[in-house]
Amino acid sequence: MVRKIHFYLSIVLSLPLIIIFISGSFLLMRSHLSFMSSPSVKFPIQKNKKYLSLEKIVILLKKKKIITTQSDIANVNFKSDKNCFYVQLKDSREVIIHPYEQEIENIQKRWTTTVIQIHEGSIFSTKFRDMVVFPVSVMVIFLWISGVILGIVLIFRKRRKRNAESI
């Protein structure tokens, strides 16, 4: 009975597991995949110049028609090792801004966020994650435990058979 449940459960769970494995592989290799990460931009530090303020960044993005309101911005990061601003927008785009001049260096879709959402199951909604992905993860745990039990039972049966043949 456990063997049949294990077999049919493995067939049902194969597609979600393949999606998790592939998206996890992309996440592990994201620094080596050019479409997953932003281009490496580095600016020299200029001691006599002031960095752009948040207000100037918002004004620049509005002027270039990248955003309509400040609420379109999800996150603003200053990367000190690269000396530039990374602005993450709510529509999954990332904007790289020069730290001193009001210049946009690059605008690119941020695929990492999308792949993370696929991997954790929240790409559609949090209800989908809670109602589908969580039960699938519980079934995967059951599948793993039943596989271990079936493997142990198989080993003991082979030992008994060998011991019975040797007597």
C-alpha positions as CSV (number, residue, x, y, z in Angstrom):
1,M,0.0,0.0,0.0
2,V,2.8,2.4,0.9
3,R,4.6,1.6,-2.3
4,K,1.5,2.5,-4.4
5,I,1.0,5.8,-2.5
6,H,4.7,6.5,-2.9
7,F,4.6,5.8,-6.7
8,Y,1.5,7.9,-7.5
9,L,2.6,10.7,-5.2
10,S,5.9,10.9,-7.0
11,I,4.2,11.2,-10.4
12,V,1.9,14.0,-9.1
13,L,4.8,15.9,-7.4
14,S,7.3,15.6,-10.3
15,L,6.2,18.8,-12.1
16,P,6.4,21.1,-9.0
17,L,9.7,19.6,-8.0
18,I,11.2,20.1,-11.5
19,I,10.1,23.8,-11.4
20,I,11.7,24.2,-7.9
21,F,14.9,22.5,-9.0
22,I,15.2,24.6,-12.2
23,S,14.4,27.9,-10.5
24,G,16.8,27.0,-7.7
25,S,19.5,26.3,-10.2
26,F,19.0,29.7,-11.8
27,L,19.2,31.3,-8.4
28,L,22.4,29.5,-7.6
29,M,23.9,30.5,-10.9
30,R,22.5,34.1,-11.1
31,S,25.9,35.8,-10.8
32,H,27.1,33.8,-13.9
33,L,23.9,34.4,-16.0
34,S,23.9,37.8,-17.7
35,F,20.1,38.0,-18.0
36,M,19.7,37.5,-14.2
37,S,21.9,40.2,-12.9
38,S,22.5,43.9,-13.6
39,P,25.6,44.9,-15.5
40,S,28.6,45.7,-13.4
41,V,28.9,49.5,-13.2
42,K,31.5,51.1,-11.1
43,F,32.1,54.9,-10.6
44,P,35.2,56.5,-9.1
45,I,34.7,58.3,-5.8
46,Q,34.8,62.1,-6.2
47,K,35.5,63.7,-2.9
48,N,34.5,67.2,-3.9
49,K,31.0,66.3,-5.1
50,K,27.8,65.6,-3.2
51,Y,25.8,62.4,-3.7
52,L,22.3,62.8,-5.2
53,S,19.5,63.1,-2.7
54,L,16.5,60.8,-2.7
55,E,14.4,63.8,-3.9
56,K,16.6,64.3,-6.9
57,I,16.5,60.6,-7.8
58,V,12.7,60.7,-7.7
59,I,12.6,63.9,-9.8
60,L,15.0,62.3,-12.3
61,L,12.9,59.1,-12.6
62,K,9.7,61.2,-13.1
63,K,11.4,63.5,-15.7
64,K,12.5,60.4,-17.7
65,K,9.0,59.0,-17.4
66,I,10.2,55.8,-15.7
67,I,7.8,56.3,-12.7
68,T,4.7,58.4,-12.2
69,T,4.7,58.6,-8.4
70,Q,7.2,57.9,-5.6
71,S,5.1,54.9,-4.7
72,D,6.3,53.1,-7.9
73,I,9.7,52.7,-6.2
74,A,10.2,49.5,-4.2
75,N,13.7,50.1,-2.9
76,V,16.7,52.4,-3.3
77,N,20.1,51.0,-2.5
78,F,23.5,52.7,-2.6
79,K,26.2,50.2,-3.4
80,S,29.3,51.6,-1.8
81,D,31.7,49.1,-3.5
82,K,30.4,50.2,-6.9
83,N,29.6,53.8,-5.9
84,C,26.2,54.0,-7.5
85,F,22.5,53.9,-6.8
86,Y,20.3,50.9,-7.6
87,V,16.6,51.7,-7.7
88,Q,14.3,48.7,-7.7
89,L,10.8,49.5,-9.1
90,K,7.6,47.7,-8.2
91,D,7.3,46.5,-11.8
92,S,10.5,44.4,-11.4
93,R,12.8,46.8,-13.2
94,E,16.1,48.0,-11.8
95,V,17.6,51.4,-12.6
96,I,21.3,52.2,-12.1
97,I,21.9,55.9,-11.4
98,H,25.2,57.8,-11.5
99,P,25.9,58.9,-7.9
100,Y,26.8,62.6,-8.7
101,E,25.2,63.4,-12.0
102,Q,21.6,63.1,-12.8
103,E,22.2,60.4,-15.3
104,I,20.6,57.0,-15.7
105,E,23.2,54.4,-16.6
106,N,21.0,51.4,-17.1
107,I,17.4,50.2,-16.9
108,Q,16.8,46.5,-16.9
109,K,14.1,44.0,-15.9
110,R,15.1,42.3,-12.6
111,W,14.6,38.6,-13.4
112,T,16.0,37.5,-10.0
113,T,12.8,38.7,-8.3
114,T,10.6,36.8,-10.7
115,V,12.6,33.6,-10.3
116,I,12.5,33.9,-6.5
117,Q,8.7,34.2,-6.7
118,I,8.5,31.1,-9.0
119,H,10.8,29.2,-6.6
120,E,8.8,30.0,-3.5
121,G,5.4,29.8,-5.2
122,S,4.3,33.3,-4.7
123,I,4.3,34.3,-8.4
124,F,0.5,34.2,-8.6
125,S,-0.4,35.2,-5.1
126,T,0.3,34.4,-1.4
127,K,-3.0,32.4,-1.4
128,F,-1.6,30.1,-4.1
129,R,1.6,29.7,-2.1
130,D,-0.4,28.8,1.1
131,M,-3.0,26.6,-0.6
132,V,-0.9,24.8,-3.1
133,V,2.8,25.1,-2.4
134,F,2.6,24.3,1.3
135,P,0.6,21.1,0.8
136,V,3.0,20.1,-1.9
137,S,5.9,20.5,0.5
138,V,4.2,18.4,3.1
139,M,3.6,15.7,0.4
140,V,7.3,15.9,-0.5
141,I,8.3,15.2,3.1
142,F,5.9,12.2,3.1
143,L,7.4,11.1,-0.1
144,W,10.9,11.3,1.3
145,I,10.0,9.4,4.5
146,S,8.1,6.7,2.6
147,G,11.1,6.3,0.3
148,V,13.4,5.8,3.2
149,I,11.0,3.3,4.8
150,L,10.7,1.4,1.5
151,G,14.5,1.4,1.1
152,I,15.0,0.0,4.7
153,V,12.3,-2.6,4.2
154,L,14.0,-3.7,0.9
155,I,17.4,-4.0,2.6
156,F,16.0,-6.2,5.4
157,R,14.1,-8.4,3.0
158,K,17.3,-9.0,0.9
159,R,19.2,-9.9,4.1
160,R,16.5,-12.3,5.3
161,K,16.5,-13.9,1.9
162,R,20.3,-14.3,1.9
163,N,20.2,-15.7,5.4
164,A,17.5,-18.1,4.5
165,E,19.4,-19.3,1.5
166,S,22.6,-19.8,3.4
167,I,21.0,-22.0,6.1
